[in-house]
Amino acid sequence: MIELTIADSIARVVLNAPQKMNSLDVAALDELSLAYDQAAAGVADGSVRALVLTGAGRGFCAGRDISAVNPADDDVTGYLDGKVQPLLEKMSNLPAPTFALVQGACLGVGLGLAIATDVVYVAENAKIGSPFANLGATLDSGGHWLFTERLGAHRTLDMIYTAELISGAEAVKSGLFSRAFPSEDLVERGEELIGKVAQGATQAFVESKRLVQEIRDQRVGLWASMKTENRAQAALCDTPDYAEGFKSFQDKRPPVFYGKK
């Protein structure tokens, strides 16, 4: 159900099981992990400078595929610890800018896929939240972290207790994700922005990604972060794109970046 194509320096990963709202079983998680391995190989050989994750049909990803799960013998630890978290960490650590275009349902593991992506653009009418109260289960795949970090404890528990979903427009207004577009414009507007990034100074973007993740995960303070920025800038001085950026500014022309070290 996972499709990967590489063109114009962009790896495009599609969750393609619209009949089940792109929900993910173990086999699908393995396929998705392989797609990210292949994209990482493209980053290494220079053919990939950005990645975009999308879902086919009306929904992005409705979460775990539980259609054939028997609660009596459900190996939830094997699914979450053994499959989901390693995949999300792999996605987050891809050494290139990553994007998700989210329409319809973005729930459970689907929400985790969004959390593990650098930039998320959503349709204004997308549906985001925690439906787990209806299953006698709890929010997983990083959802507690995302909601508490961005919305605060009270709003997080309200959403979890009531299982009420919020729209993509409200999610962006609340600071959960980056931008919201009308659903009919999501792909066009997203691809336009991603295309520009894919032609940008990739190594500089990778340094910024690393810096942001360090601040997020290690709670790095201002001065320590500034020191890390200084080292990153010094490393970039030796890249062709750094030289091109300065030269193009001095020549008063648009830069032409190649994303190489």
N, C-alpha and C positions, 0 to 999 in steps of 0.2 A: 504493500500500500504506500510505500515511500518512493517518491520519484526525485532524482537529482539530475539537473542539467547545469552545464557550465558554459556561459557565453558572455562576451563583453566584460570579462574580468569579474563576473558575478556568479556565485554558486546559488542556484535556486532549488530549494528543498520544498517539496510539496507533500503534505499529508493527504493522500488520495483514497479515502474511504468515506465518501460523502453519505453513503447509505446508513452509516452509523455515526455520523457527525465527527468522523475522524478520531473516534475513541481508540485508545491504544492498549493492545494486549502485549504479552512478553515478546512475541515474534515481531510485532511492529516496533517495539522499543529497540530490539536488536538491529532491525533494518535502519532505523533512524540513527543509531550509533554508528553503523557502517557508513552511512551517507556523510556524517560529520568527519569520519576518518578520511574519506575520499576528498572532502572539501579541504581538510588540513593538508593533504598531500598536494592539492592545487595551490594552496598558500605557499607551501615550501618551494614549488617549482615556478612560482610567479604567475600562474594562470588565474588565480583567484585573489581578488583584492577586497571583496565584500561578499557577504552571504545574506540571503533573505529566505525566511521560513514563512510559508503560507499553508492554508488549509483549503481543500477543494469543497465546493458546494456552499451551503448556507452557514456552516459553522467552522470555526478555526479548529477547536478540539474540545470535545465534551468531557475529556478526562479518561479515566481507566475504562477499558471495555470489560464490564462485569456481566455481560449477557450469559456467559457460561461458567461463572464463578459460583462454587458451592461454599457458602460461609462456614460450613462445618469443617472443611479441610483447606481453607484459603491460606496460602502461604504469603501473607501480606508483607512479612519481613523480606522474603526473597524478592518480591516485586519492588518494594520501595527502596530498601537498603541495597539489594543486589542489582537492581536494574535502573530504577528511576534516578536516584541520587548520582550514581556514577555518570549517567548520561547527561544530566543537567550540569554537572561540573565540567564535563568535556565540552559541552556547548558554550559555557561561559568562558572557557579558556582558549577558544579558537583564536589564534593570533591574527585576527583581522576584524574589521567592523562587522557586526551582525545586526540584522533587522528582522522584525516580525510584522506582518500585516494581518491584523486580527479582525475578523468579522464574525457575527453570530456568537455562539457559545464559546467561552474561554474559561474553563472550569477545571478544578482538580489538577491532574497532571498537565492539562492544557495551559492552565495558569502557570504552572512550573516552567513550561517551555518558554513562556513570555518572560518570566523572572530571569531566566538564564540567558536572555538575549539583551544585547546592548541597548537597542532603541526599539520601542514598540509604537507603531502607528495603528490606531483602532478606528473602526467604523463607528460613527456616532451612535448607532443602534446596537452595537455589540452588547453581549450580556456577560457580566463579570461578577464573581462572588463566591459564596461557599454554600452549595446545596447539601452538604453532608448531614445536616440535622435531619433530613428526610431519610437518611440511610442508617441512622444510629452510629455514625462514624464521625471522625473529626477531619478538619481541613489538613491537607498534606502538601507535599511538593514545594515547600517554602512559603506557602500562603500566609501562615501566621507571621512570618518575618516581614513580608511585603506589606501587609495591611497594618501591622503595628508600627512599622517604621514610617509609613507614609500617612496613615489615618489616625494613629493614636489608639490606645487600649480600648476606650469606650466604644468608638465607632467600630473597631474590629470585632469586639464581642457582640455588639448589636447585629452586625451582618452574619456572624456565625450562628448566634442563637435563633435568629428569625429566618435564616436561609433566603433572605430577600436579595435579589440581584440588582446591580446598578448598571446603567448604560455606559457605553464607551465614552460618550460626551461627559458624563458625570465622573467617570474614572480619571479622565484627563484633567478636569476641573479640580479634582481632589488631589492631584499630583501623583497618581498611580503610574501613569504612562505619559508619553511625550506629546503626541498630537492626535486629534480626532478629525476625521473627514467624513462627509456624506458617504454612505456605503457605495454609491455608484462611482465615486471618485477615488476610493481608497487605493486601488491598484495603480491607477495612472499617477496619482500624486506621490504615492510611495515610491514607485519605480523611478520617477523623475528625481527625487531626492537621493535615492540609493545610487542611481547612475552617476550623479555628481561625486558622491563619496568614493565610488569605485575608481574614479579617475583622479583622486586626490593624493595627498602625501601619506601613503599607507603606513609607513614606519612611524611617522609622527602620531598618527591615530592610535597605533598599537601602544605607543608609550603612554598616551593619555588614558587609554583603556586600563593599562596596568596601574597607573596612578589612582584612578577613580576606584578600582577594585581594592587597592590597598587602603584607601581612606575609608571605604565602606566596611571592609572586613576586619581591619585592625584599629579602626577609630584613630587614625593618625591625626595629630594636631597640626596647626598652621605651619610652625617653623620646621618641623620634621618633614612635612609634605613639601615645603619650599626647597629643602635640601635635596629631596628626591627629584623634584622638578629640575633643579639645577644640573644634576647628574644626567638626567634624560636629555636635556637640551645639549649638553656637551657631547653626548653620544651621537645625537642627530647631526651635529656639525660635520661629521665625516660622510654623510649620505649624499648621493647625487641630488636628491630632491631638495635638500637644504640649500645646496649651491644654486640650483635652478630657481628656487623661490626668491632668493636675494637678487640673482641676476635678472630675472624677469621684472622684479620691482624696479630695479635701476634702469632697465631698458624700457619701462612703461608698456609692458605687454602682458597678456595672460600667461601664467605658468603652464608648463607641460610636465606633469609628474609621471613617474614610472613605478613608484612604489617599491623600489629596490633598496637593499641595504648598502 
